[in-house]
C-alpha cells in the first residue's frame, strides 16, 4: 500500500494502456505530417520551376504529335486498303442490275467474309486525338453499314421470294448510306492529313457521286501540307 496515494503498489507500477495508445497515435500523426510536408515541398519546388514545367509540357506535346502523326499515316493506309475491298461490294449493291444479273447467295457470303476482315482494324483501336478518332470512327461506321447492307441482301436472296424486292431495296438504301458515311470519314481523313503536314490525301470511294455523299475538293494529291 502506498503511503501517499493509499493505492496498492502493483497499481502504481502498471502502465496506463490509454496513455500508450495516445503516444503511438501522436507519433503516427507526426510522421504523416512530416511526410506530407516533404512531399508537398517537393511538388511545390518542382511546380515552382517554370523551366522544368515548360520543358515537360513541351516534351509531352511533342510525343503526342509524333504519336498522332504515326496514327494518321497508318489509318490512311488502312483506309486505302479497305476502300479497294468494299468499293466492289457497294457498287454491286447500289446498281440497278436486272434480276438475272444480280449477285447470288454465294457472292453475298463472300462479301460477308470480306466485311469481317474489313472490321478487324477497328476491333481494338488506339487512342488518338479527337480529330483522328473521329476519322477512325467514321470509317468504322461505314464498314459496319456496309456489313448491314450485305446481311439484308443475303436475306433477300435466301428468304421467301415475296420479300426479295423489299429486302433488296433495303440493302440498296443501306449501301447508299454506307457510301455517304465513308465520304464524311474520308473528308475528315483528308483534313487531319493536311494538319499533320502530309498534304491532301483523297481516300474516297470511286464513282461515289450524289445521294448526299461528299466528294474530293479537287486539290492535288499531297499538296497543302
Order of alpha helices (4+ residues) and beta strands (2+ residues): alpha-alpha-alpha-alpha-alpha-alpha
